[in-house]
Amino acid sequence: MGSAGKYELPFKLNNPDLLRNLSYVNGEWVKSKSGKTFEVVDPGTGKAWIECPINDASDVDEAVKSSYESFLEYKKTSPRQRAQMLYKWDSLIKENREDIATLLVYETGKPKSEAYGEIDYSTGFTWWFAGEAERIQGSVFTPALPNRRVFTIKQPLGVAVALVPWNFPIAMNLRKAGAALAAGCTMIIKPSPETPITILTLAYLAEKAGFPKGALTVLTTDLDKTPELSEALCRHPLVSKVTFTGSTRVGKLIARICADNLKKVTLELGGNCPVLIFDDANIEQALSQIFALKYRHAGQACITANRIYVQSGIFDKFLDRWNAETQKIVVGHGSDEETTMGPVTTPRSIQKALELVEDAKKKGAKIHIGGNKIEKNGGYFFEPTVITGVTQDMDIAREEIFSPISTFIKFETEDEAVKAANDTSMGLASYLFTKNVDRLWRLFESLEAGMIGLNTGNSSAAESPFGGIKQSGYGKESGKDVAVNEYLITKTGTFTLEEQS
C-alpha cells in the first residue's frame, strides 16, 4: 500500500503512508476478486510508476452492501458530528498539501503550481460542506385547511455513487463526497483509470479523520472495465443516487441506465464554452482572465474557453497580445519549476487535437502558432495553438476541444455574437467582457448557459452553484443548499389538531 512494488517511484513523499494503490472497501485495503491490475502512467514521460486493482462487476455487490450497512449507522450521526469529521478531513488534506500535489503532477501532468491551486480550490468544498451539514433544516407551517399542521424533514438518500473524471480529480471528488457526507449519505467512488492514486489518498485521510468504515469506498479499474464496473454500480438496487462528471455521450448512457430504477442522477457534462469580448472591454483584464482559463491544465477543463469571439474594433490588437503571451508558454514536465504548461493527460487527447487542427486547416482556418504534437521525453505534449478564421462548420467550433488550442472568431454586433455563442447543443458556461453595464445584464439573461462569467474567467467556487443546461447536464454541485439537497429527500408529515371539547 505504501510502495510502488515492482516500479521505481519517480518522486519521494514526506509521508509515504499516503501512497495507496489498493481499492478501499469497508475500511479495508483490498485487491480485486480477479487479482488483476492496471498501470498508472506519468503523462510527462509516458512511463508507468504504480499499479492498481482492476475491479469489475463481480466486486460491486460486496462493496455496495458494506456501504449500505455503513449508511444505516452513519445517517444517525448528528450534523455536528459530520461537520467535525469534514473539518478534520479538510485539515489533514491541507497538512499533506505538498505530497498530494506531487501525486497530482504525476497522475495528471499538470504543473506543480496548478496542482497547489487545485488542492486549495478543492479544500473549499470540504470547508464549505462542513458548514452546510449543520444548515440542513426542515419546516413547519399551517396549511389551508383548519386545525392542521404540515411538517417537513430532510433525510439522506442512501448510498451514492460518484463517477469522476481525470482532469481535476481532487476537486471533483471533494465536491461530490463533501456534499454526500454532509447530508448523511455514504459514497462509492469510481475514479478515472488515469488518476486513482490521489483518490485513494483522500480515502486514507478520510479514515484518519474519523469517518466510519464504509462511509467512503473507492473501486479502481482500467479503461476496458470502466463501462462494466460503472453500469453494475448504477444498477445495484441499494444505490440511490449517481453523480457523474464527464462527456455528454457517456452522461446520456448513465441517465438511461439509472432511469430503469428511477435513481436520482446529477450530470455535469461537456462544455463548448464561448467568450465574448467587446470593443469597450479592458483588453488586459480580458486577456489575463481568459488566457489563464484557456491554458490551465493544457486546456483540459469542461469550463475552459472553447470559442473566443472578439469584436472587430479590437480583434487585431487582442490577437497580437494573445499570440505574444502564447509564445512565452514553457511546455514541460509538471515537476519542472520553469514549466508553465504540462502535457495533456492521455494519448487520446493528442490524437483528437491533431484531428481538430487538420479539419480546421482543410476548411480554411489559419494556424498562427502551434498545431503539432511535441516529441519530448515520451510524454503527451501538444503545442499551445492559436487558430483564426474559424467557422461554424468546423469540428473545432462544434466540439469540446479539451486541449491547448485557442480559436478566435471576429464579430461585428452584439446580436451576431449572442446568436453564435448560443449555437451549440451544450450550455455549461459562457463568458463576456464589456464595460457597458446594460450589456452585462442583457447577456447574463440571453446567453444559454448555467454559469456566466461577467468580466471574469473564474466563476467556480464552493459557495456558487455549479452546473449546466441543455446537453451539459442537470443538477447542481456546490453552492448554498442546492448541492446538499441533491443527496436528500424531503419527507412531509401532516398532523390534525383535535379541537378541545
N, C-alpha and C positions, 0 to 999 in steps of 0.2 A: 504493500500500500504506500509506503514512503520511499520507494525507489523505482527506477525505470526498468529494472530487471535486466534483460539482455541488451538494452540500449544504453548508450552513453549520453547522459544529460548534457545539453549544451549550455547549462547555466547552473548556478548554485543558489539555494534558498537559505534565508536566515532561519526559517523554521521548516525543516524538512518534513515534519509531520503533516504539513498542508498538502503535500503531494499524494493524491489518492487516485488509484486507477482501477478500482473495482466498483461495481454497482452498489447502491446503498438501499437496503430493503429492511424494514422493521428494526432499524438501528444497528444493522449488521452490514459489514463489507463483504460482498459475495460475488462469486463468478456466475456466469450464465449456466443454465442447465446443460447446454451443449458443450460448454467449456471452450468455445471458440472465441477468438479475439480479433480486433482490427487495430490498425496503426493510426496514430495521430501524427500529422506531418507539420513541420515548420514551413509556412508558405514562403519564408525568406530564403530557404535553401532547398526545399523540396525533399528534405530528409525526415524520416520517421524518428521520433525520440521517445515514444512510450506507446503502450497498447492498452486497450480497454475491452471489456466483455461485449460480445455480440449477443444481446438479448433478442428473443423473438417471441412469438405468440405464446409459446409454452411457459414463459416466465411471468406472464401477466397475471394469471389468476391468484397466485400466491401473494404477489406484490399488492394487488388491489385489495384483497381480503385483509391483509395486515394493515393497510392504510385505513380501511373502513373500521376495523376494530379500534384503531387509534382514534379515529374520528368520534366514536361513541363516547370516549372519555374526554378527548380534547375539547369537544363542544361544551362541556360542563365547566371548563375553566372560566374564570371571571375575565371581563375585558381588561382589568388592571393587570392580571397575570400575563395575559397575551401581550399586552403592551410592554411589560417588563422584559419578556423574552425577546421581543423585537428590538428593544433598545440595547439589550446585551449583544444580540447578533450584529447590530449596527456598529457597536463599539469594537467588536472583535474583527470585523471586516476592515475598519479603519486602522486598527493596530497592525494588521498584516498587509497594509496597502502596498508596500514595496514588493513583497513576494507575489501577491496577486497580480500586480502589474506585469511582472516578469512572465508569469504563466500566460497572461493575456497576449503579450507580444508574440510568444512562440506558438500560440494557437491561431490567432487571427492575422498576425503580420503587422498590425498597426504600430506606429512609433510609440516609444515609451511615454512620451508626453501625452499622447492621446489615450493611452492605457490609464494613466493617472486621471485624466479628465473623465473617462468612463466610470471609474470607481467613485470619484467624487460626485458625479451626477447620480450614480446608482444608489449610493447611500442616502440620497434624498428620499428615496422610496421607503427604505426601512424606517427612517426617522419619521416620515410623514404618516405611514400606516400604523406605526406605534401610537401616534396620537389619534388616528381615526378609530382605533379599536374601542376607545372609550367614548366615541361620539355616535355609536350605533344606538339609536333610540326608536321606540315605538310611539304610539299616540293614544289618546282617549278623547272622545268627543260625543256630543249629543246629536243624534240623528233627527230626521224629520218627524218620525213617529214619536208620540209622547211616551214617557216612562221607560225609555230605552237608553242604553249607553253602548257605544262601539269602542272596542279596544283593538289596537294592532301591536303585534310584536314582531321583531326581526330575528330570524333564526338562520344559522349556517346551512347551506345546501347539502353538504356532504363531502365526498371525495371529488377533488378537482384534478384534471389532467392538464398539464402545460406542455405544448409542443412548441419548441423555441428555436430561433434561428442562430446562425453563427456570427453575425456581424457585430452585435452588441450583447454578448451572452450574459454578462453580469447584469446589465441594465434590464434586459428583457426578463430575466428570471426574478430579480428582486421586485420588479414592478408587478409581476403576476403573483409570486409567492407571498410578498408583503401584504397584498390585499387579501389573499385567501386565508393566510394565517391570522390576520387581524380579525377577520369575520368569524373565525372558529372552524374553518374548513381544514382538512388535510390536503396535501397536494403531491401528485406524482409528476415528476419532470422527465421528459424525454429530450435530452439535449441533442443538438445537431452533431453529426459524426465528426465535424471539424473541431468542435470546441467542448468536449465533455469534461476536461480536467478542471477548468475554472468552476463548473457547476458542482462537481464533486467536492471541490474545496469549500464552496459555500455550504454544502450539506454537512461537511465536517464541522464547520464553525457554528452551524445551527444546532448541532448536537452539543457542542461546548456551551452554547447559550442557554441550554436547558429545555429545548423543545423535546417532547416525549418521543419514544420510538414510534416510527410510522407516521409521524406528523409530516415529515418531508421524505420523499422517496425519489431516488434517481435511477433510471434504467437507461444505460448506454446501448448504442448499437451502431452498425455501419450503414453505409448508404443503401446497400442491397436489401437489408432487413428493416429499414425505416418504415416503408409502407405497411408491412405486415404487423410490426410492433405497434405502430400508431393506430391502425384500424382495430386491433384487438383491444387496445386501451379505450378507444372511443365506443366500442360496442359492449364493453363489460357492463352488466346490469347494476353493479354497485358504484359505477362512476356517474355522478350527477351533473358535472359541468366540464366543458372542454374550452380551453383558451389557446388560440393559435396565432402566431405571428409568422408570416411568410408570403408566398406567392398567391395571387388570386386564383390561379389554376388549382393549386392544392387546397386552398381555402374552400372552394366550391365542393371538392370531394369530401372534405371533412363535414361541411354543413349537411351534405346529402346523407352521409353515414349517421350522423347524430340525429337527423330528422326521423330515422326509423324508430327511435325510442324517445323522441321529444326531449333530448338533452339540451340544457341551456348551453349556448355557444357564444363566445366572443371572438371575433375575427378582425385582426389588424393585418391588412393585406397590402398588396403592392401600391406604389405611387408613380405618377408621371407628372411630377410637381412643376408648375410654371412659376417663373419670376417675371414680374412686370416692372420695368424701370423707366420712369417718365422723364421728360426733359427737365422738369423742375426738381428732380431728385438731387440730393447731395451725393455726388459721384463717389467720393471717398468712403462715405458711410455705406453705400450700396456695395461697393467693391469689397470692402473688408468683411462685411457680413456674408455676402454670397460666395466669395472666394473660399472662406473657411467652411461654409456649408457644402460647397461642391466637392472640395478635395479631401475633406475629412474621411479617414479610413478608405482612401483611394476611390471615393465616390460611392461606396457600398452602404448606403443608408436609404431606407424607404422614403424619408422626407427630404432627401437631397434635391438640389436644383437640377431638374432634368431638361427644361426648356427655358432659355433666358431670352425674354423679349425686351428689346431696348428701343426707345423711341428715336426716330430718325435724327432729331436735333443733336443728340449726344452719342449716337451709335459709334461713330468712328473713334471719338475720344475715349469712350468707355472701353472699346475693344482694344485699343492701343495700351491702355493701362492694364487691362486683364492679361494681355499677352506678355507684357513686361514682367508681371508678377509670376505668371506661369513658368517663365524661363528661369526663375530663381528657385523653383522647387528642386530639392535634392532627394532623389529616389534611392532607397537602400533598405537594408535590414532594419527592422524596428528597434533593435538593440543598439544601433549605432547612434551616437549623440548628434551627429550632423544631419541625420535623416529627417526630412520633413514630410515625406510620403512613403509609406511602405508598399509591399506587394498587395495584389488582390489575394483573397483567401483561398480561392480554388482555381485549378487549371481550366475549369469550365467557364469561368469569368473571362479569361484571356480569349478563349475561342469566340465567345459571344461578342466581345468588344471588337475583335477583328472583323466579324461578320457585319456588325453595325456600321463600322467605318467604311467597309468595302461597298455596302449597299448605298450609303450616302454619296460616296465618290461617283458611283455609276449614275446616280440620279442628279448630278450636277453640283453637289456641295463642294466647298473649298476647305482643304485641310491647312490651317495656318501653322499649327505646331503639333508634333507627335503623330499618333495614329498607328504605332507599331509596338510589338512586344519587345521588351528589353531582355537580352540574354545576359544574366548576371547571377553567378553562384548557384545556378539550378533553381532559382526562385521564380515566383509567378509575378513578374514585374511587367507593367504596361506604362507607356509614356503618358504623361499629362498631355491631354489633347484638346485642341481648340478647333471648332468647325463653324463656318458660316455658310449662308446660302441654304439653310435647312428648310425644307418644305414639308407639308403635312403628309405627303405620300411616302416619305422616307420612314423606314423602320425605326430609326433613331428618334423620330418625333412622336411615335405612337407607342413605343415600348419602354419599359423601365430599363434604364441604361446600366446601372449598378457597376460602374467602372469610372476611371478618372477622365471622362470625356465631357467637355462643356460645349454646348451648342447655342449659337446666337441667331436670333431672328429679328429683323428690323420691322418696326410697325410705325404707323402714322397717327392713328386716332385711338382714343380710349375704347370706343365700341369695338373696333377691329381687334384690339388686344384682348379684351374680355372674351369675345367670341372664340378666338384662337385658343386662349388659355383653357376654356371650358370644353373644347373639342377633344375630349378623351373620355374613355369609359371609367376612368379612375377619379377619385376625389379625396385624396388623403390630405395634402397641404398645398397652399398657394402662398406666394409672397409678392408684395408690391412696395415700391419705393417712390414716394412723392411728398412734396411739402404742401400740397393742396388738401386741406382738411376735409372739404366736401367730397373730393375724390376718394379719400381714405374710407369714408363711411359708405359711399356708393359701392366701392369694390368689396368692402367687407361683406356687404349683403349680396352682391351679384356673383362673386366668384364661387364656383361649385366645389367646395372642399370642406372637410370637417375642421380644419385648422388654417387660420390665415395669419401670416406674419406681416405686420404693418410697420414698415421701416425697420424690420429685423429679420434675421435669418435663423434665429434661435428661439423657437416658440414652445419647446418642450420642457416641462418641469413637473415635479411630483405633485404640486398643488393645482396643475392645469389638466383638465380632461383631455385625453389623447385618443384620437380615433378618427376614422374617415367616413365618407358617404359613397354612394354609387358602388362600384365594384372594388372599392378599397376596404370594404368590410362594414361591420356593425358592432355596437357595444363600445364602451369607453374603458380605458385604463388610466389610472392616476386621477387626480382631481378630488375635490371635496364631495363626499357622499357617494358619487356615481360609481367609482371603481369598486369600493367595498360592496355596494349593492349588487354588483354582478355575481357575488358569492352568497347572497342572502335570499331568503324567501320572506314574504310578508304574510303573517297569519292573522286573520281577523276573528275577533270574538264579539258576539252580541249578547248583551245582558238586559233582561227585562226587570224593571223595578216593580215590586208588588206594592200597590198603594196601601197606606196604613188605614186599617178599618176603624 
